Amino acid sequence: MSWGRRAALFAVGILVAAGAAVASIAFSGGGSSSKPVHVEPEVNFALPPASDGCNDVTTVAGGAQQVPLTVSAVAGQVAESVNVCIGGQGPYPFVLDTGAGQSTIDAHLARRLHLAAAGPSSIFAGVGCTGRAQPVSVGSWSLEGIELAPQQLTAASLPQIGGKGEPVGLLGSDVLGRFGAVRIDFAAGTLVVAGAEDPPLSGGTPYTGPVGQLGPPVSLTHGQGTTVPLTVTPSPGAVSLGVAVRFHGGAERNFVVDTGSSQSVAATGVSRDENLHGTNLAQRQATVCSVITVPLVHSGPWSVPRVVLHPQLIGETDFGVISAGGIEGLLGSDQLRRFGWVVLDYPSGVMVLG
């Protein structure tokens, strides 16, 4: 699968707030208004402490494994990160990014670690930009002491990845999906995986849950929460998670479940068609290869199947080539954190909101 398609799978990918001074700019179209807009100031998210080292895993009830998760909430945006160690070196802070179909490492770090190329480089496309990525092989690596299977990573130079005080990679659904089900506990600051890794999800046919009779293990849900169907799209080396979102009870919109997005985002066409009310606010955000100014609009009443979402401000942007894959928005960590915890069960095709 080409990197360009992978970029489409994790949509705008790592939407993380970027720095911006107060400015007067004008927008038109969608739900935004054509008047001067206040661009929100820079947001910096906390990273896992290096003192955690490479072995901070504990075994909890039901044989699940738990590691620390750094949850950082700033100005209405939320980001999560974990420590990853590679070849016994590190720890290195990686964004926990369910929207990333394939895990990614900063190109400079990949060269420093002498990770071998695993094929030719390729061009990828993002929102109004292109970049170059190199597949590399990683053999021995771990998540806070949980050993991870050897695999390919995508090495690339991404905005706000690899600099001082920034994360150096994205830990995506290609890795998380191998554990079957995972619990992202925003309130407790933990990531819990159901057990040992299984083989990657096979096949390339999307499926919508619930699949099977078992569902997520009780060791992760504790018998609580509301189950929401997901559409899981497995493909060689990548996995995508989609959920149906409705605004004002309207048509279903295909949103990526994207913990790597610090703020939820709707496509401009969705904002326009659903008449989402604009504001005089905007934010600077990073895509996989660019930094863009995103106007903020009011979500109004919105929901996923069986669960009413919390009304909030969301970003609005033209996804460009990314929309060709049917992606109409990102359900980000700013909304997911409001439920305290979320369990993602990849084989069953469901999400449980606490």
C-alpha positions as CSV (number, residue, x, y, z in Angstrom):
1,M,0.0,0.0,0.0
2,S,1.3,3.4,-0.9
3,W,2.1,6.0,1.7
4,G,-0.4,8.3,0.0
5,R,-3.2,5.8,0.8
6,R,-1.9,5.4,4.3
7,A,-2.1,9.2,4.7
8,A,-5.7,8.9,3.6
9,L,-6.3,6.2,6.2
10,F,-5.2,8.3,9.1
11,A,-6.8,11.4,7.5
12,V,-5.1,14.6,8.5
13,G,-3.2,12.3,10.8
14,I,-1.6,14.0,13.7
15,L,-3.6,17.2,14.1
16,V,-1.8,18.8,17.0
17,A,-2.1,22.5,17.8
18,A,0.7,24.6,16.4
19,G,1.9,28.0,17.5
20,A,0.3,31.1,16.2
21,A,0.1,34.7,17.3
22,V,-3.2,36.7,17.3
23,A,-3.9,37.5,13.7
24,S,-6.7,38.9,11.6
25,I,-7.6,36.6,8.7
26,A,-10.7,36.0,6.7
27,F,-12.5,32.7,5.8
28,S,-15.5,32.0,3.6
29,G,-17.6,29.0,2.9
30,G,-18.6,26.1,5.2
31,G,-19.8,27.0,8.6
32,S,-17.2,29.7,9.2
33,S,-17.9,33.4,8.7
34,S,-16.1,35.8,6.4
35,K,-14.9,38.2,9.1
36,P,-11.7,38.7,11.1
37,V,-10.8,35.7,13.1
38,H,-8.7,35.3,16.3
39,V,-6.1,32.6,15.9
40,E,-5.6,30.8,19.2
41,P,-2.1,31.0,20.7
42,E,0.4,28.1,20.7
43,V,-0.4,24.9,22.7
44,N,2.4,22.7,24.0
45,F,1.5,19.2,25.2
46,A,3.3,17.3,28.0
47,L,5.3,14.2,27.1
48,P,6.0,11.1,29.2
49,P,8.9,11.6,31.6
50,A,12.1,9.9,30.4
51,S,12.6,8.7,34.0
52,D,9.9,6.1,33.3
53,G,12.5,4.3,31.3
54,C,11.7,1.2,29.2
55,N,10.0,-1.1,31.7
56,D,7.0,0.3,33.5
57,V,4.4,-2.4,32.6
58,T,2.2,-4.1,35.2
59,T,-0.1,-7.1,34.9
60,V,-3.7,-6.4,36.0
61,A,-6.9,-8.5,36.4
62,G,-7.6,-11.0,33.6
63,G,-4.1,-11.1,32.4
64,A,-4.2,-7.6,30.8
65,Q,-1.1,-5.5,30.7
66,Q,-1.1,-1.8,31.8
67,V,1.4,0.9,31.0
68,P,1.5,4.7,31.9
69,L,-0.2,7.1,29.5
70,T,0.6,10.8,29.6
71,V,-2.7,12.7,29.0
72,S,-2.2,16.4,28.4
73,A,-5.2,18.7,28.1
74,V,-4.5,22.4,27.1
75,A,-7.0,25.0,26.0
76,G,-9.7,22.4,25.1
77,Q,-7.3,20.2,23.2
78,V,-6.1,16.8,24.4
79,A,-3.1,14.6,23.4
80,E,-1.8,11.3,24.7
81,S,1.6,9.8,24.5
82,V,3.6,6.8,25.6
83,N,7.2,5.8,25.9
84,V,8.6,3.5,23.2
85,C,12.1,1.9,23.3
86,I,13.9,0.7,20.2
87,G,16.9,-1.7,20.2
88,G,17.3,-1.1,23.9
89,Q,17.6,2.6,23.5
90,G,15.2,5.3,24.6
91,P,12.7,5.9,25.9
92,Y,11.2,7.9,23.0
93,P,7.9,9.7,23.3
94,F,5.3,8.5,20.7
95,V,1.8,9.9,20.2
96,L,-0.9,7.3,20.8
97,D,-2.6,7.7,17.4
98,T,-5.5,5.3,16.6
99,G,-6.0,7.4,13.4
100,A,-2.5,6.4,12.1
101,G,-3.0,3.4,9.9
102,Q,0.7,2.7,10.1
103,S,3.1,3.7,12.9
104,T,5.6,6.4,12.1
105,I,9.0,7.5,13.3
106,D,10.8,10.7,12.8
107,A,13.3,10.4,9.9
108,H,16.2,11.8,11.9
109,L,15.7,9.4,14.7
110,A,15.4,6.5,12.3
111,R,18.8,7.4,10.8
112,R,20.3,7.9,14.2
113,L,19.1,4.4,15.2
114,H,20.4,3.0,11.9
115,L,17.1,1.5,11.0
116,A,17.5,-0.3,7.7
117,A,15.4,0.7,4.7
118,A,12.7,-1.7,3.9
119,G,12.0,-0.6,0.3
120,P,12.0,2.5,-1.9
121,S,10.8,5.8,-0.6
122,S,7.5,7.2,-1.8
123,I,5.6,10.5,-2.1
124,F,2.6,11.0,0.2
125,A,-0.1,13.6,0.1
126,G,-1.8,15.6,2.9
127,V,-3.9,18.7,3.1
128,G,-2.4,21.0,0.4
129,C,1.0,19.4,0.6
130,T,3.2,16.4,-0.3
131,G,6.1,14.8,1.4
132,R,8.5,11.8,1.2
133,A,8.5,8.8,3.4
134,Q,10.9,5.8,3.7
135,P,9.8,2.4,5.0
136,V,12.2,1.1,7.6
137,S,12.5,-2.1,9.6
138,V,12.5,-2.3,13.3
139,G,13.4,-5.5,15.0
140,S,13.6,-5.2,18.8
141,W,11.3,-2.6,20.3
142,S,8.8,-2.3,23.2
143,L,6.0,-0.2,24.7
144,E,7.0,0.5,28.3
145,G,8.2,-3.1,28.6
146,I,5.6,-4.8,26.5
147,E,7.5,-6.4,23.7
148,L,6.3,-5.5,20.2
149,A,6.7,-7.7,17.1
150,P,9.2,-6.7,14.5
151,Q,7.6,-4.7,11.7
152,Q,8.0,-1.9,9.2
153,L,7.7,1.7,10.3
154,T,7.3,4.8,8.1
155,A,10.2,7.2,8.5
156,A,9.2,10.8,7.6
157,S,9.8,14.4,8.6
158,L,6.5,15.6,9.9
159,P,5.5,19.0,11.4
160,Q,5.8,19.1,15.2
161,I,7.4,15.6,15.3
162,G,11.1,15.2,16.2
163,G,11.9,18.7,17.5
164,K,12.9,19.7,21.0
165,G,10.1,19.0,23.4
166,E,8.1,17.2,20.7
167,P,7.2,13.5,20.2
168,V,9.3,11.5,17.8
169,G,6.7,9.2,16.4
170,L,3.2,7.9,16.1
171,L,2.1,4.5,17.6
172,G,-0.8,3.6,15.4
173,S,-3.6,1.1,14.9
174,D,-1.3,-1.3,13.1
175,V,0.3,-2.0,16.5
176,L,-2.7,-1.5,18.8
177,G,-4.9,-3.8,16.6
178,R,-2.6,-6.7,17.2
179,F,-3.6,-6.7,20.9
180,G,-7.2,-7.2,19.9
181,A,-8.7,-4.8,22.3
182,V,-7.2,-1.8,24.2
183,R,-8.4,0.5,26.9
184,I,-7.4,4.2,26.7
185,D,-8.1,5.5,30.2
186,F,-7.8,9.2,30.1
187,A,-8.9,9.7,33.8
188,A,-6.4,7.1,35.2
189,G,-3.6,7.9,32.8
190,T,-3.1,4.4,31.6
191,L,-3.2,2.3,28.5
192,V,-4.3,-1.3,29.0
193,V,-4.0,-4.0,26.4
194,A,-6.0,-7.3,26.6
195,G,-2.9,-9.5,26.6
196,A,-0.1,-10.6,24.3
197,E,0.0,-9.6,20.7
198,D,-1.8,-11.6,18.1
199,P,-1.0,-11.7,14.3
200,P,-2.2,-8.6,12.4
201,L,-5.8,-8.4,11.3
202,S,-6.1,-10.2,7.9
203,G,-7.9,-9.4,4.8
204,G,-8.7,-6.1,3.1
205,T,-12.5,-6.1,3.4
206,P,-14.0,-3.5,5.8
207,Y,-16.4,-4.9,8.4
208,T,-18.8,-3.1,10.8
209,G,-19.3,-4.5,14.3
210,P,-20.4,-6.0,16.5
211,V,-18.7,-9.2,15.1
212,G,-19.0,-12.4,17.1
213,Q,-20.5,-13.0,20.5
214,L,-17.8,-12.2,23.0
215,G,-17.0,-8.5,22.5
216,P,-14.4,-6.6,24.5
217,P,-13.0,-8.5,27.5
218,V,-14.5,-7.5,30.9
219,S,-10.9,-6.9,32.1
220,L,-11.0,-3.8,30.0
221,T,-14.6,-2.6,30.2
222,H,-15.2,-3.7,33.9
223,G,-18.7,-4.5,32.7
224,Q,-19.5,-0.8,32.1
225,G,-19.9,1.6,29.2
226,T,-21.9,1.8,26.0
227,T,-21.0,-0.2,22.9
228,V,-20.8,1.7,19.6
229,P,-20.2,-0.1,16.3
230,L,-17.1,0.7,14.3
231,T,-16.1,0.1,10.7
232,V,-12.7,-1.6,10.7
233,T,-10.6,-1.5,7.5
234,P,-7.6,-3.9,7.7
235,S,-5.1,-3.9,4.9
236,P,-1.4,-5.0,4.7
237,G,0.5,-3.1,7.3
238,A,-2.3,-0.7,8.2
239,V,-5.7,-0.5,10.0
240,S,-8.4,2.2,10.0
241,L,-11.2,2.8,12.4
242,G,-14.4,4.6,11.3
243,V,-17.5,5.6,13.2
244,A,-20.8,7.0,12.0
245,V,-21.4,10.6,13.3
246,R,-24.6,12.5,13.0
247,F,-25.1,16.3,13.4
248,H,-28.6,17.5,14.4
249,G,-29.9,14.0,13.7
250,G,-29.0,14.3,10.0
251,A,-27.1,12.0,7.6
252,E,-24.4,9.6,8.9
253,R,-20.9,11.0,8.4
254,N,-17.8,8.8,8.2
255,F,-15.4,10.0,10.9
256,V,-12.0,8.4,11.8
257,V,-11.6,7.5,15.5
258,D,-8.4,9.4,15.9
259,T,-6.8,9.8,19.3
260,G,-3.9,11.5,17.4
261,S,-6.1,14.4,16.7
262,S,-6.1,16.8,19.7
263,Q,-9.2,18.4,18.4
264,S,-12.2,16.9,16.4
265,V,-12.5,18.1,12.9
266,A,-15.3,18.1,10.2
267,A,-14.8,18.5,6.5
268,T,-15.8,21.8,5.1
269,G,-18.6,20.2,3.1
270,V,-20.1,18.6,6.2
271,S,-19.9,21.9,8.1
272,R,-21.7,23.6,5.2
273,D,-24.4,20.9,4.6
274,E,-25.2,20.6,8.3
275,N,-25.2,24.4,8.8
276,L,-22.7,24.3,11.7
277,H,-22.5,27.8,13.2
278,G,-19.2,29.6,12.8
279,T,-17.2,31.5,15.3
280,N,-14.5,34.2,15.2
281,L,-11.9,31.6,16.4
282,A,-9.3,29.6,14.5
283,Q,-6.3,27.4,15.4
284,R,-3.1,26.5,13.7
285,Q,-2.8,22.8,13.3
286,A,-0.4,20.4,11.8
287,T,-1.3,17.8,9.1
288,V,1.1,15.0,7.9
289,C,3.0,17.6,5.8
290,S,1.8,21.1,6.4
291,V,0.6,23.6,9.1
292,I,-2.8,25.0,8.3
293,T,-5.2,27.5,9.9
294,V,-8.4,25.8,10.8
295,P,-11.6,27.8,11.6
296,L,-13.6,26.6,14.6
297,V,-17.4,25.9,14.4
298,H,-20.0,24.8,16.9
299,S,-20.8,21.1,16.7
300,G,-24.3,21.7,18.0
301,P,-26.1,18.4,18.9
302,W,-24.2,15.5,17.5
303,S,-23.9,11.8,18.2
304,V,-22.5,8.4,17.4
305,P,-24.8,5.3,17.4
306,R,-26.3,4.9,20.9
307,V,-24.3,7.8,22.4
308,V,-25.0,11.5,22.4
309,L,-21.7,13.4,22.1
310,H,-20.9,16.5,24.1
311,P,-21.5,19.8,22.1
312,Q,-18.2,21.6,21.6
313,L,-16.1,23.6,19.2
314,I,-14.6,21.6,16.4
315,G,-12.3,22.4,13.5
316,E,-13.4,22.8,9.9
317,T,-11.1,22.1,7.0
318,D,-11.0,20.9,3.4
319,F,-9.5,17.4,3.5
320,G,-8.6,17.6,-0.2
321,V,-7.3,14.3,-1.6
322,I,-7.9,12.7,1.8
323,S,-11.7,13.0,1.3
324,A,-11.4,10.6,-1.7
325,G,-11.4,7.8,0.7
326,G,-14.8,8.8,2.1
327,I,-13.4,10.4,5.2
328,E,-15.6,13.3,6.4
329,G,-14.0,14.1,9.8
330,L,-12.0,13.1,12.8
331,L,-13.4,12.2,16.2
332,G,-10.5,13.3,18.3
333,S,-9.2,13.0,21.9
334,D,-10.9,16.3,22.9
335,Q,-14.3,14.5,22.7
336,L,-13.2,11.0,23.7
337,R,-11.6,12.2,26.9
338,R,-15.0,13.5,28.0
339,F,-16.1,9.9,28.6
340,G,-13.2,9.1,30.9
341,W,-12.1,6.0,29.1
342,V,-12.7,4.3,25.8
343,V,-12.1,0.6,24.8
344,L,-11.4,-0.2,21.2
345,D,-12.0,-3.8,20.1
346,Y,-10.5,-4.2,16.6
347,P,-11.6,-7.8,15.9
348,S,-15.2,-7.2,17.2
349,G,-15.5,-3.9,15.4
350,V,-16.8,-2.0,18.4
351,M,-15.9,0.9,20.7
352,V,-17.0,1.1,24.3
353,L,-17.4,4.6,25.8
354,G,-17.2,4.9,29.6
